Amino acid sequence: MTGNNQKTFTVSEKVTVEKVSFKNRYGITVAAVMYLAKDIDKSQKYPAIIVGTPYGGVKEQGAGIYAQAMAERGFAAIAFDESYNGESGGEPRHVSSPDIFVEDFSAAVDYIGTRPFVDRNKIGVIGICGSGGFAITAAQVDRRIKAVAAVSMYDMSRVMRNGWMDSMTDEQRGQMLDQLGEQRWKDFESGSPELTPAFPSEPVDIIPEGLDPISKEFFEYYAMKRGHHPNSIGAFTKTSAMSFMNFPLMNYIKSVSPRPILFIIGEHAHSRYFSEDAYKMAAEPKELYIVPNAGHVDLYDRTDLIPFDKLESFFKENM
């Protein structure tokens, strides 16, 4: 675990910030930050919001922005690091597990629902990017989650198994699985797992030439001053892909009903198809909310574009 309290945003004068932690059912310690309004009366009960990070992100980035904004609006809010990543526990580092990342949401429900100032019948979740998929999957089986908002959602199991825009052929998938099998032997013999390429350890000023538009968008956020954080390296163990290819996240999305799902996507987001397709699969009540003039990463940190008023009304009306 790496300790670094640096945030990529300014902490509001309207909130208090407290580092907390809790164990998930696998015994891994999950690190989180709780945001509460400064004028909170802890003898009362408040609705709560749990915020998951973008895939590869940490709680000091976009998830913290969302948790802080919801705290300003009267919710008890926490942003957490996924197991094996950020300040959370788990070895080896930078494992990515759909099962455990989904479990982390339920572990956060365990924690926040046992705070004396939280109304455990009013707990909602916000998942950004990859955690949008994990948040929905958690709600499929955890009925303590009363409402779900997925922002700029990525269905990580779909994209890993089927490729971008479902373009992967069966032959390509077979080749990838063969490579992953070989990688497991390499990792076993070396004693430590090999990671996918990481972002620079220090923020950079120039975007490399030759990046495709999607990679360029992520690089501009994670590798430059805008969103760079030393705990957010953007890399995971290579063999993590095997779990995602075997773990469909959206199989039971209809079972979230009658609890509502809000999908928020940018008008120009490259990831729109994930939310649009999941919206079609979901049962009512559901809503697809499109943010004008916004891309995928814009909804990580562009507070002038993130529809916080919409999120506030959605959770207050549905919990």
Backbone bond lengths (Angstrom), bond angles and torsions (degrees), N, CA, C in turn:
res aa  C-N    CA-C-N  psi(-1)  N-CA   C-N-CA  omega(-1)  CA-C   N-CA-C  phi
1 M - - - 1.457 - - 1.523 109.62 -
2 T 1.302 114.26 140.84 1.458 120.10 179.60 1.519 109.25 -111.99
3 G 1.315 117.16 126.99 1.455 120.42 178.43 1.519 110.43 -92.15
4 N 1.324 117.12 118.53 1.453 121.02 177.08 1.522 108.22 -155.60
5 N 1.325 116.28 110.63 1.460 120.83 -175.74 1.521 113.06 -86.70
6 Q 1.314 116.97 -1.53 1.456 121.11 179.66 1.525 110.51 -56.16
7 K 1.318 116.61 133.18 1.457 120.78 176.29 1.523 109.36 -115.66
8 T 1.316 116.14 154.63 1.461 120.26 -179.39 1.521 110.95 -91.57
9 F 1.325 116.71 8.96 1.468 121.28 -179.14 1.523 108.70 -140.71
10 T 1.300 116.63 166.28 1.461 122.18 179.85 1.519 109.93 -86.76
11 V 1.320 116.29 130.24 1.466 120.27 178.74 1.526 109.08 -72.94
12 S 1.313 115.63 132.32 1.462 122.29 -178.82 1.529 111.36 -69.79
13 E 1.306 115.32 145.75 1.473 120.13 175.49 1.522 111.71 -75.46
14 K 1.328 116.70 -7.20 1.469 121.03 -176.65 1.529 112.61 -91.12
15 V 1.348 117.05 -4.26 1.463 119.13 -174.46 1.515 111.56 -127.23
16 T 1.332 114.29 160.93 1.452 121.50 167.68 1.528 107.59 -106.46
17 V 1.324 115.45 149.23 1.459 121.62 -175.91 1.524 108.47 -125.51
18 E 1.330 116.62 127.51 1.460 120.71 -178.69 1.528 110.05 -136.89
19 K 1.319 116.76 129.23 1.464 121.08 175.00 1.522 108.67 -77.54
20 V 1.321 116.33 129.71 1.455 121.71 -179.82 1.528 108.37 -133.04
21 S 1.318 116.11 169.62 1.461 120.21 175.50 1.514 109.50 -153.19
22 F 1.333 115.37 159.26 1.464 121.33 179.63 1.522 107.35 -157.99
23 K 1.317 116.57 160.15 1.461 120.75 -179.82 1.524 110.42 -97.58
24 N 1.332 115.74 141.74 1.459 118.73 171.09 1.529 108.84 -86.79
25 R 1.319 117.75 -179.22 1.466 119.17 -173.79 1.530 112.71 -73.08
26 Y 1.328 117.53 -7.96 1.461 121.19 173.56 1.523 111.59 -91.16
27 G 1.328 116.65 0.07 1.452 120.52 179.48 1.514 114.36 84.66
28 I 1.325 117.37 6.95 1.465 121.49 178.65 1.525 108.93 -83.51
29 T 1.321 116.53 134.91 1.463 120.79 178.14 1.526 109.89 -81.08
30 V 1.329 115.57 122.65 1.459 122.63 179.36 1.527 108.43 -99.03
31 A 1.327 116.62 125.08 1.463 122.09 179.45 1.519 109.46 -91.57
32 A 1.316 115.96 137.89 1.470 120.60 -176.93 1.523 109.76 -146.40
33 V 1.319 115.28 167.80 1.461 122.30 173.14 1.520 107.36 -126.63
34 M 1.325 115.96 129.01 1.464 120.82 177.81 1.524 110.06 -99.55
35 Y 1.310 114.38 133.61 1.465 121.91 176.64 1.520 108.93 -114.78
36 L 1.331 115.54 128.47 1.461 121.26 177.55 1.520 109.24 -133.08
37 A 1.333 115.93 146.72 1.464 119.24 174.32 1.524 108.91 -63.08
38 K 1.336 116.76 141.92 1.460 120.42 -177.28 1.522 112.56 -63.09
39 D 1.322 116.23 -27.66 1.463 119.32 -177.55 1.525 112.45 -93.97
40 I 1.335 117.60 17.33 1.456 121.07 -178.89 1.530 110.41 -62.76
41 D 1.315 116.23 139.78 1.466 123.02 175.29 1.521 106.78 -104.70
42 K 1.312 117.19 103.27 1.466 120.64 -172.55 1.523 113.64 -71.87
43 S 1.339 116.83 -1.12 1.464 118.82 172.55 1.529 110.75 -84.46
44 Q 1.327 116.63 -7.22 1.459 122.31 179.31 1.535 110.02 -102.88
45 K 1.328 115.68 172.58 1.465 121.83 178.57 1.527 109.53 -110.47
46 Y 1.350 115.85 135.41 1.464 121.24 -176.88 1.524 110.29 -125.15
47 P 1.338 117.27 151.54 1.467 119.86 171.56 1.526 109.63 -69.52
48 A 1.326 116.10 155.94 1.466 120.31 -175.16 1.518 111.24 -128.01
49 I 1.330 114.54 149.82 1.463 122.34 177.83 1.523 108.91 -129.39
50 I 1.329 115.86 133.54 1.460 122.93 175.69 1.516 107.62 -110.53
51 V 1.324 117.39 130.26 1.462 121.52 -175.97 1.527 110.53 -118.76
52 G 1.335 115.82 125.29 1.454 121.73 176.03 1.516 111.35 -98.24
53 T 1.317 116.27 152.45 1.461 121.87 -174.65 1.528 112.45 -81.02
54 P 1.311 117.53 158.36 1.468 119.78 165.33 1.531 110.10 -56.93
55 Y 1.319 116.27 155.63 1.461 121.09 -177.32 1.524 109.60 -62.50
56 G 1.327 116.14 115.79 1.461 121.21 -176.25 1.512 113.91 93.70
57 G 1.326 116.58 -6.78 1.457 120.77 179.48 1.518 112.02 -89.28
58 V 1.344 115.32 176.91 1.458 121.51 178.15 1.519 109.37 -132.45
59 K 1.318 115.29 168.16 1.461 122.19 -173.13 1.518 113.31 -66.71
60 E 1.317 117.66 -15.77 1.472 120.43 179.18 1.521 112.16 -82.39
61 Q 1.313 117.36 -0.27 1.475 121.95 -179.45 1.528 109.29 -108.34
62 G 1.333 116.55 -130.53 1.456 121.40 -172.88 1.513 115.23 -57.20
63 A 1.343 117.63 -39.42 1.468 119.69 -178.37 1.525 110.71 -60.58
64 G 1.336 116.62 -37.13 1.458 119.95 177.71 1.512 112.45 -66.82
65 I 1.331 116.72 -35.76 1.467 120.70 177.24 1.527 109.98 -60.76
66 Y 1.322 116.25 -44.66 1.468 120.73 179.80 1.529 111.40 -66.53
67 A 1.329 116.87 -45.18 1.462 119.75 -178.77 1.531 110.76 -62.57
68 Q 1.316 116.18 -41.62 1.461 119.87 178.82 1.524 111.12 -63.01
69 A 1.319 116.96 -44.68 1.463 120.78 -179.14 1.521 111.75 -63.77
70 M 1.329 116.94 -37.86 1.461 119.49 179.08 1.523 110.96 -71.76
71 A 1.331 117.12 -33.30 1.466 120.21 175.73 1.529 110.47 -64.19
72 E 1.327 116.15 -40.70 1.469 119.55 177.08 1.521 111.80 -60.48
73 R 1.328 116.42 -24.38 1.463 122.02 -178.00 1.524 112.84 -97.21
74 G 1.328 116.65 12.34 1.452 119.54 170.72 1.514 116.42 100.61
75 F 1.324 117.47 8.70 1.454 121.10 177.73 1.532 110.07 -100.60
76 A 1.327 116.52 148.59 1.462 120.03 164.34 1.520 105.74 -81.14
77 A 1.316 117.62 123.62 1.472 119.88 -171.10 1.515 111.41 -131.18
78 I 1.340 115.33 141.80 1.459 119.79 173.73 1.521 109.78 -131.59
79 A 1.321 115.18 144.19 1.463 123.36 170.87 1.518 106.24 -115.68
80 F 1.340 117.57 137.26 1.461 119.79 -174.55 1.522 111.88 -130.47
81 D 1.330 114.88 156.30 1.461 122.31 171.53 1.518 108.52 -90.69
82 E 1.327 117.14 137.17 1.456 120.40 177.82 1.531 110.11 -67.85
83 S 1.310 116.06 151.74 1.458 121.47 177.30 1.527 110.92 -50.35
84 Y 1.316 115.82 145.41 1.468 124.02 179.09 1.536 113.39 73.62
85 N 1.316 117.44 -0.45 1.468 120.79 -173.78 1.517 110.78 -135.45
86 G 1.341 116.02 159.52 1.455 120.68 -179.48 1.522 110.61 58.48
87 E 1.328 116.28 -133.74 1.464 121.46 -179.79 1.524 112.44 -92.79
88 S 1.321 117.70 0.01 1.460 120.50 178.17 1.521 110.26 -74.23
89 G 1.343 115.58 160.22 1.449 121.52 -178.59 1.520 111.88 -80.82
90 G 1.327 114.56 -172.50 1.459 121.13 178.77 1.515 112.51 109.32
91 E 1.297 115.57 129.98 1.473 122.99 176.93 1.516 108.86 -126.46
92 P 1.343 117.73 145.31 1.471 127.70 -3.49 1.524 111.54 -72.63
93 R 1.316 115.81 161.80 1.457 121.07 -176.72 1.528 110.87 -69.64
94 H 1.326 113.84 150.06 1.472 123.66 173.37 1.526 113.54 67.37
95 V 1.337 115.88 24.06 1.464 118.24 165.48 1.525 107.71 -66.63
96 S 1.315 115.73 145.97 1.463 121.87 174.19 1.517 107.45 -122.95
97 S 1.332 116.78 120.18 1.465 120.99 -175.89 1.521 109.93 -132.88
98 P 1.328 118.41 118.43 1.467 118.92 178.03 1.522 111.95 -60.47
99 D 1.314 117.74 -40.19 1.456 120.49 -179.43 1.526 111.18 -63.95
100 I 1.329 116.57 -47.88 1.464 119.62 -176.09 1.529 111.01 -73.43
101 F 1.319 118.22 -36.02 1.466 119.72 177.80 1.531 111.12 -65.48
102 V 1.317 116.99 -34.90 1.469 120.82 173.75 1.526 109.97 -67.44
103 E 1.325 116.21 -43.83 1.467 121.40 178.07 1.523 111.53 -58.63
104 D 1.319 117.53 -35.79 1.469 120.12 -179.33 1.525 111.87 -59.03
105 F 1.338 117.16 -34.97 1.475 119.42 176.04 1.524 110.15 -63.24
106 S 1.337 117.18 -45.38 1.463 119.57 179.86 1.527 111.29 -66.19
107 A 1.335 117.08 -35.55 1.462 119.87 175.92 1.525 110.66 -63.36
108 A 1.331 116.51 -36.52 1.468 120.03 176.45 1.527 110.62 -66.60
109 V 1.342 117.06 -35.18 1.466 120.47 174.87 1.526 109.74 -64.46
110 D 1.334 117.09 -42.41 1.472 120.59 176.03 1.524 110.13 -52.62
111 Y 1.334 114.43 -48.88 1.463 119.75 -174.57 1.527 111.81 -68.16
112 I 1.310 116.41 -55.00 1.468 118.17 -171.73 1.519 111.36 -70.62
113 G 1.338 116.79 -29.07 1.458 119.74 179.44 1.515 113.92 -73.37
114 T 1.319 117.16 -9.86 1.466 121.64 177.06 1.526 111.94 -104.49
115 R 1.341 117.70 7.05 1.463 119.81 173.21 1.529 106.96 -79.00
116 P 1.329 118.26 134.82 1.474 120.67 -174.71 1.529 114.23 -63.85
117 F 1.317 117.42 -20.54 1.466 120.85 -178.30 1.529 112.82 -97.34
118 V 1.330 117.57 8.57 1.463 121.74 -179.22 1.526 110.03 -109.72
119 D 1.320 115.63 134.46 1.461 122.61 173.04 1.523 107.35 -82.24
120 R 1.315 117.63 105.10 1.465 120.42 -173.68 1.526 112.62 -69.72
121 N 1.312 117.63 -7.52 1.468 120.93 173.36 1.523 112.24 -89.66
122 K 1.320 115.83 2.36 1.471 120.75 -179.81 1.525 109.82 -133.01
123 I 1.333 115.72 66.32 1.465 121.47 178.92 1.527 108.57 -116.98
124 G 1.321 116.06 124.64 1.460 121.59 177.86 1.516 110.59 -122.57
125 V 1.330 116.41 165.39 1.459 120.42 179.63 1.527 110.29 -130.61
126 I 1.323 113.72 147.10 1.463 122.57 172.07 1.519 107.12 -122.11
127 G 1.320 116.68 125.38 1.449 121.00 175.00 1.512 109.46 -117.49
128 I 1.332 116.32 132.18 1.463 121.62 -178.45 1.524 108.58 -108.61
129 C 1.324 117.26 133.70 1.463 122.39 178.20 1.535 109.03 56.44
130 G 1.328 118.45 -124.15 1.458 120.85 -177.43 1.511 112.86 -58.48
131 S 1.325 117.85 -36.26 1.462 119.03 -178.94 1.527 112.02 -72.67
132 G 1.335 117.66 -12.18 1.454 119.30 170.78 1.517 110.58 -61.28
133 G 1.328 115.78 -43.05 1.456 120.54 175.93 1.518 111.96 -66.52
134 F 1.346 116.91 -42.03 1.462 120.35 -179.92 1.530 110.80 -65.33
135 A 1.334 117.36 -37.59 1.463 121.05 179.78 1.526 111.21 -63.71
136 I 1.325 116.61 -43.82 1.464 120.27 178.34 1.519 110.25 -64.66
137 T 1.333 116.99 -42.53 1.463 120.76 -179.48 1.522 110.81 -64.07
138 A 1.329 117.41 -38.64 1.464 120.16 176.25 1.524 110.54 -61.54
139 A 1.325 116.40 -42.81 1.464 120.40 -178.51 1.528 112.30 -66.84
140 Q 1.341 117.03 -22.96 1.462 120.39 178.89 1.527 111.58 -60.37
141 V 1.328 116.94 -31.02 1.464 120.49 -177.90 1.526 113.71 -119.31
142 D 1.325 117.43 -17.83 1.467 120.90 -178.24 1.525 108.94 -104.54
143 R 1.327 115.53 96.05 1.461 120.60 -174.84 1.529 112.58 -78.05
144 R 1.330 117.02 -1.21 1.464 119.72 172.09 1.518 110.75 -71.36
145 I 1.333 116.99 -20.51 1.460 122.06 175.79 1.519 107.17 -79.79
146 K 1.325 116.75 116.16 1.464 120.90 -171.61 1.518 114.30 -94.11
147 A 1.315 117.48 -17.67 1.465 120.95 179.53 1.517 108.44 -159.43
148 V 1.340 116.96 145.52 1.461 122.40 -176.00 1.526 109.62 -129.03
149 A 1.328 115.74 132.71 1.465 121.27 170.38 1.523 107.90 -119.61
150 A 1.334 116.40 126.08 1.463 122.14 177.05 1.521 107.97 -112.01
151 V 1.331 116.83 121.12 1.458 122.67 -175.12 1.525 109.33 -111.28
152 S 1.337 117.01 126.66 1.475 121.03 -178.96 1.528 110.41 49.04
153 M 1.315 116.54 46.78 1.463 120.96 -170.39 1.526 113.02 -63.82
154 Y 1.314 114.66 139.11 1.464 123.76 167.79 1.528 106.93 -115.41
155 D 1.316 117.59 130.45 1.462 122.17 170.20 1.527 106.36 -91.13
156 M 1.335 115.82 94.32 1.463 120.47 -172.21 1.527 112.40 -66.24
157 S 1.312 118.37 -33.86 1.459 118.81 179.26 1.524 110.72 -68.88
158 R 1.317 116.86 -37.61 1.468 120.61 179.30 1.521 111.13 -66.35
159 V 1.328 116.84 -45.97 1.462 119.13 -175.26 1.528 110.78 -70.64
160 M 1.339 117.37 -31.47 1.469 118.27 179.12 1.527 111.56 -75.69
161 R 1.314 116.46 -36.01 1.464 118.57 -178.56 1.522 112.26 -81.23
162 N 1.330 116.89 -36.13 1.466 121.03 -171.87 1.518 114.59 -109.64
163 G 1.342 117.41 -7.88 1.450 119.66 -177.40 1.522 111.97 80.31
164 W 1.328 114.69 172.71 1.460 120.63 -179.48 1.532 109.87 -64.42
165 M 1.322 115.75 129.60 1.470 122.76 -178.49 1.527 111.24 55.69
166 D 1.325 115.97 31.72 1.472 123.07 177.71 1.531 112.07 56.74
167 S 1.324 115.93 39.00 1.468 120.92 -174.21 1.524 113.54 -92.27
168 M 1.334 118.43 -5.91 1.460 120.61 -176.55 1.535 110.71 -74.89
169 T 1.320 116.52 133.33 1.461 121.13 176.89 1.525 109.98 -86.06
170 D 1.331 116.50 164.18 1.460 120.28 176.99 1.531 110.68 -60.01
171 E 1.324 116.27 -37.87 1.458 120.28 179.34 1.527 110.88 -64.73
172 Q 1.320 117.13 -43.58 1.469 121.02 178.47 1.526 110.88 -63.31
173 R 1.328 116.19 -39.73 1.464 119.62 178.72 1.529 110.60 -64.44
174 G 1.302 115.98 -41.34 1.457 119.75 177.58 1.517 112.11 -61.50
175 Q 1.329 116.30 -42.04 1.458 120.33 178.24 1.526 111.08 -63.82
176 M 1.322 116.19 -40.49 1.461 120.44 179.47 1.530 110.73 -64.10
177 L 1.329 116.71 -43.02 1.463 119.99 179.25 1.528 111.33 -65.90
178 D 1.326 116.99 -36.20 1.466 119.72 175.22 1.527 110.60 -61.75
179 Q 1.330 116.37 -43.17 1.462 120.92 178.77 1.526 111.38 -63.66
180 L 1.334 116.24 -40.10 1.462 119.89 179.58 1.528 111.13 -67.16
181 G 1.334 116.45 -36.30 1.456 119.23 175.28 1.524 111.89 -61.83
182 E 1.333 116.04 -43.88 1.469 120.18 176.31 1.524 110.93 -62.80
183 Q 1.342 116.20 -37.78 1.461 120.52 -179.46 1.529 110.96 -63.38
184 R 1.317 116.60 -36.54 1.466 119.12 178.08 1.521 111.00 -60.65
185 W 1.330 117.85 -41.75 1.465 120.30 177.00 1.530 110.86 -63.03
186 K 1.335 116.53 -42.38 1.465 120.18 178.28 1.534 110.80 -60.19
187 D 1.335 115.11 -46.69 1.468 119.43 -179.23 1.519 111.20 -62.68
188 F 1.323 116.26 -40.76 1.470 120.64 -178.66 1.525 110.44 -63.81
189 E 1.323 115.73 -43.30 1.465 119.84 -177.61 1.524 112.27 -71.96
190 S 1.332 116.98 -32.48 1.467 119.66 -179.22 1.525 111.98 -82.60
191 G 1.327 116.30 -21.99 1.459 119.76 179.40 1.510 114.37 88.52
192 S 1.335 117.14 -2.75 1.468 120.10 177.05 1.524 108.93 -149.80
193 P 1.337 117.49 144.18 1.456 120.08 -175.52 1.527 112.78 -77.66
194 E 1.308 115.08 143.56 1.461 120.67 177.01 1.523 109.18 -81.27
195 L 1.340 115.82 142.86 1.458 121.51 -178.16 1.526 111.05 -99.83
196 T 1.321 115.18 156.92 1.458 121.40 168.70 1.534 108.14 -69.45
197 P 1.337 119.47 165.82 1.466 120.53 -178.92 1.530 112.57 -57.02
198 A 1.321 115.37 139.49 1.461 121.78 -177.91 1.527 110.51 -104.69
199 F 1.327 114.26 160.13 1.458 119.91 171.56 1.529 109.33 -74.15
200 P 1.335 118.14 161.42 1.471 120.12 178.50 1.526 111.61 -56.81
201 S 1.320 116.52 145.99 1.467 120.91 -178.14 1.526 112.44 -72.44
202 E 1.330 116.38 -21.25 1.460 121.54 176.24 1.526 108.60 -120.59
203 P 1.343 117.95 147.88 1.467 118.93 -179.84 1.525 111.78 -62.51
204 V 1.316 115.30 143.12 1.465 121.12 -179.63 1.524 109.44 -114.54
205 D 1.337 115.40 164.63 1.462 120.75 -176.49 1.523 113.37 -104.05
206 I 1.328 116.58 -14.18 1.466 120.31 -172.95 1.524 109.44 -126.53
207 I 1.329 116.00 135.49 1.464 121.45 174.65 1.524 108.37 -81.38
208 P 1.331 118.87 128.74 1.469 120.59 -179.63 1.529 112.02 -60.03
209 E 1.308 115.44 149.11 1.459 120.02 176.99 1.528 109.70 -73.29
210 G 1.309 114.61 152.17 1.453 120.21 173.54 1.514 115.82 88.35
211 L 1.347 118.85 -0.20 1.454 119.88 178.38 1.520 110.00 -74.09
212 D 1.331 116.42 141.06 1.464 119.69 173.75 1.527 108.43 -69.51
213 P 1.345 118.44 162.44 1.471 120.89 -174.36 1.527 114.13 -56.84
214 I 1.329 117.96 -38.00 1.462 120.31 -178.35 1.527 110.05 -70.13
215 S 1.324 117.58 -47.01 1.468 121.04 178.26 1.527 110.52 -61.36
216 K 1.319 116.01 -37.54 1.459 120.68 179.14 1.526 111.43 -62.40
217 E 1.336 115.58 -40.37 1.463 120.30 -179.98 1.525 110.90 -64.24
218 F 1.325 117.10 -45.20 1.457 120.10 179.15 1.532 111.03 -68.05
219 F 1.326 117.75 -39.19 1.459 121.19 -179.92 1.523 110.05 -62.02
220 E 1.318 116.25 -42.46 1.470 120.87 -177.57 1.525 110.78 -61.69
221 Y 1.341 116.40 -29.96 1.463 119.20 178.82 1.533 111.30 -85.67
222 Y 1.318 117.35 -57.55 1.461 121.38 -169.78 1.527 114.00 -77.16
223 A 1.332 117.82 -29.77 1.458 120.12 -172.61 1.525 113.77 -101.43
224 M 1.314 116.69 -8.50 1.463 120.06 -178.85 1.531 109.54 -112.65
225 K 1.314 116.39 174.32 1.464 121.03 -172.10 1.528 112.49 -57.97
226 R 1.313 117.02 -28.69 1.460 120.97 -176.93 1.528 112.93 -51.55
227 G 1.328 117.11 -48.86 1.459 119.37 -175.21 1.509 114.93 -132.31
228 H 1.320 117.75 5.36 1.470 120.47 -175.07 1.525 111.60 -61.67
229 H 1.328 114.76 134.25 1.465 120.88 172.20 1.519 107.49 -143.90
230 P 1.337 118.16 135.72 1.468 120.36 -175.26 1.525 114.14 -61.19
231 N 1.335 118.50 -22.99 1.467 120.43 178.71 1.525 112.62 -84.58
232 S 1.309 116.85 -8.04 1.466 121.81 -176.31 1.524 108.55 -109.89
233 I 1.336 115.97 87.46 1.469 119.45 -174.51 1.525 112.87 -93.04
234 G 1.346 116.89 -10.45 1.462 119.76 177.49 1.507 115.04 74.85
235 A 1.331 117.57 7.89 1.464 121.47 -177.08 1.527 110.14 -116.71
236 F 1.327 115.06 147.61 1.458 121.93 175.11 1.525 108.65 -133.28
237 T 1.326 116.49 164.61 1.461 119.00 175.73 1.528 108.93 -60.60
238 K 1.311 116.78 137.41 1.460 121.19 -176.09 1.526 112.26 -57.96
239 T 1.327 115.94 -39.77 1.461 119.63 -175.38 1.528 112.88 -74.63
240 S 1.336 118.13 -6.46 1.460 120.28 174.98 1.525 111.43 -57.90
241 A 1.332 116.48 -28.66 1.470 120.16 -177.16 1.520 112.23 -59.12
242 M 1.323 117.46 -28.63 1.466 120.02 -178.02 1.520 111.42 -60.86
243 S 1.324 116.99 -41.88 1.462 120.50 -179.10 1.523 111.02 -63.88
244 F 1.324 116.22 -42.86 1.463 119.30 -179.36 1.522 111.59 -65.17
245 M 1.312 116.44 -37.19 1.457 120.08 -179.21 1.525 111.72 -69.21
246 N 1.334 116.32 -13.47 1.465 121.97 -177.87 1.526 112.46 -114.10
247 F 1.343 117.53 6.85 1.466 121.90 -170.75 1.528 109.07 -135.57
248 P 1.329 119.01 81.59 1.475 120.00 179.04 1.523 110.81 -65.15
249 L 1.321 116.87 128.31 1.458 120.79 -174.75 1.524 113.73 -82.56
250 M 1.323 118.46 -29.76 1.469 121.16 -169.20 1.532 113.55 -102.65
251 N 1.315 118.22 12.82 1.469 120.38 -172.88 1.522 113.96 -58.89
252 Y 1.319 117.02 -32.79 1.466 119.82 -173.64 1.528 111.59 -119.76
253 I 1.329 116.41 31.78 1.466 120.21 -175.61 1.527 112.06 -60.85
254 K 1.318 117.32 -30.37 1.469 119.65 179.43 1.523 111.73 -62.18
255 S 1.338 116.43 -26.38 1.464 119.91 -176.31 1.525 113.04 -74.65
256 V 1.331 117.57 -8.78 1.464 119.29 174.97 1.535 109.54 -66.07
257 S 1.315 117.23 -34.73 1.464 122.36 177.11 1.534 110.34 -58.51
258 P 1.348 118.67 142.57 1.464 128.81 12.14 1.528 115.14 -88.05
259 R 1.333 116.69 11.13 1.464 118.68 174.33 1.528 108.30 -76.41
260 P 1.323 118.21 142.44 1.464 120.91 -171.04 1.524 113.85 -85.11
261 I 1.334 115.10 151.19 1.465 122.57 172.47 1.517 108.25 -121.57
262 L 1.325 115.47 130.85 1.466 122.46 174.56 1.518 108.02 -111.77
263 F 1.327 116.76 120.01 1.461 122.17 174.92 1.526 107.70 -101.00
264 I 1.331 116.60 123.64 1.465 121.52 177.80 1.522 108.08 -116.09
265 I 1.323 116.62 123.56 1.462 120.51 179.55 1.518 110.34 -136.73
266 G 1.319 115.58 151.38 1.448 120.59 175.31 1.524 110.50 -77.38
267 E 1.303 115.14 145.22 1.469 120.97 180.00 1.525 111.80 -53.60
268 H 1.328 116.71 -38.96 1.465 121.24 -175.67 1.532 112.52 -105.33
269 A 1.341 118.26 15.33 1.456 121.10 -175.68 1.524 111.03 -66.59
270 H 1.323 116.36 132.61 1.462 120.10 175.69 1.526 111.17 -65.17
271 S 1.328 116.60 -20.03 1.465 122.55 -175.49 1.523 113.69 -92.97
272 R 1.312 118.33 8.90 1.469 120.82 -173.70 1.521 112.82 -52.86
273 Y 1.319 116.74 -37.40 1.463 118.68 -172.30 1.521 113.20 -63.59
274 F 1.331 117.88 -28.29 1.463 119.80 177.78 1.532 110.69 -63.20
275 S 1.335 116.15 -48.17 1.470 120.03 -178.93 1.521 111.37 -70.26
276 E 1.334 116.47 -41.03 1.461 118.99 -178.48 1.527 111.09 -63.46
277 D 1.317 117.25 -40.59 1.462 120.24 179.59 1.529 111.22 -71.33
278 A 1.336 117.35 -40.96 1.462 120.20 178.47 1.523 110.33 -65.32
279 Y 1.326 116.60 -37.25 1.465 120.47 177.00 1.529 110.97 -59.74
280 K 1.321 116.36 -42.71 1.471 119.89 178.39 1.522 111.12 -64.13
281 M 1.327 117.44 -36.19 1.462 121.78 -178.78 1.527 112.79 -74.28
282 A 1.323 117.27 -30.98 1.460 121.40 -175.18 1.526 111.24 -70.85
283 A 1.333 115.28 153.20 1.460 121.00 174.38 1.531 109.40 -90.55
284 E 1.296 116.23 162.36 1.470 119.76 175.28 1.529 109.76 -67.02
285 P 1.330 116.80 152.88 1.464 129.20 -1.96 1.528 111.58 -81.30
286 K 1.313 115.58 140.04 1.452 121.68 -178.87 1.521 108.53 -153.03
287 E 1.324 116.23 157.01 1.468 120.27 178.93 1.521 109.22 -148.87
288 L 1.300 115.78 139.94 1.465 122.69 174.35 1.517 107.38 -112.46
289 Y 1.320 116.27 115.18 1.466 122.12 -174.81 1.524 108.42 -114.08
290 I 1.319 116.35 117.81 1.465 121.33 -176.56 1.527 109.56 -102.79
291 V 1.332 115.74 126.65 1.462 121.75 -179.10 1.528 108.79 -91.59
292 P 1.321 118.50 116.80 1.467 120.69 -178.55 1.526 112.12 -60.74
293 N 1.332 115.55 143.75 1.466 123.33 172.80 1.527 113.93 61.07
294 A 1.329 117.79 23.59 1.463 120.92 -178.98 1.527 110.29 -116.02
295 G 1.334 115.48 143.57 1.450 121.57 172.23 1.518 110.11 -98.64
296 H 1.317 116.30 -167.55 1.472 121.06 -178.24 1.531 111.25 -66.51
297 V 1.323 117.10 -57.18 1.463 121.75 -173.89 1.524 111.92 -72.80
298 D 1.327 117.47 -22.39 1.468 119.91 178.32 1.523 111.51 -53.53
299 L 1.334 116.75 -33.57 1.461 120.03 -176.91 1.524 112.69 -83.51
300 Y 1.331 117.51 6.14 1.460 121.08 170.66 1.529 110.83 -79.12
301 D 1.346 115.69 -41.90 1.460 117.82 -168.39 1.525 115.66 -144.60
302 R 1.317 118.16 -5.56 1.474 119.91 -178.62 1.524 109.37 -80.52
303 T 1.327 115.57 90.17 1.462 119.84 -174.54 1.530 112.33 -66.34
304 D 1.335 116.96 -15.48 1.466 119.58 174.82 1.526 111.57 -78.58
305 L 1.332 116.68 -14.41 1.464 121.52 -179.26 1.532 113.11 -111.27
306 I 1.323 117.60 -31.33 1.472 120.36 -178.00 1.529 109.05 -63.48
307 P 1.332 118.14 126.54 1.477 120.89 -175.21 1.534 112.12 -83.74
308 F 1.334 116.37 71.21 1.461 119.99 -177.96 1.525 111.96 -63.94
309 D 1.323 117.93 -34.72 1.468 119.55 178.00 1.522 110.52 -62.50
310 K 1.331 116.21 -38.41 1.458 120.67 177.44 1.520 110.49 -64.50
311 L 1.328 117.37 -44.56 1.460 120.98 178.48 1.528 111.01 -61.89
312 E 1.322 116.56 -42.95 1.463 120.07 179.52 1.529 110.95 -60.30
313 S 1.315 116.64 -49.11 1.468 119.30 -177.99 1.528 111.05 -66.28
314 F 1.345 117.45 -37.96 1.464 121.06 179.76 1.526 111.00 -59.47
315 F 1.328 116.62 -48.68 1.458 119.06 -177.42 1.536 112.55 -73.51
316 K 1.316 117.02 -36.96 1.467 118.31 -179.63 1.529 111.94 -69.35
317 E 1.328 116.80 -30.78 1.457 120.11 179.53 1.525 112.85 -81.65
318 N 1.342 116.76 -21.09 1.461 119.56 -171.84 1.522 115.56 -115.23
319 M 1.326 116.64 6.46 1.463 118.06 178.70 1.541 109.11 -126.03
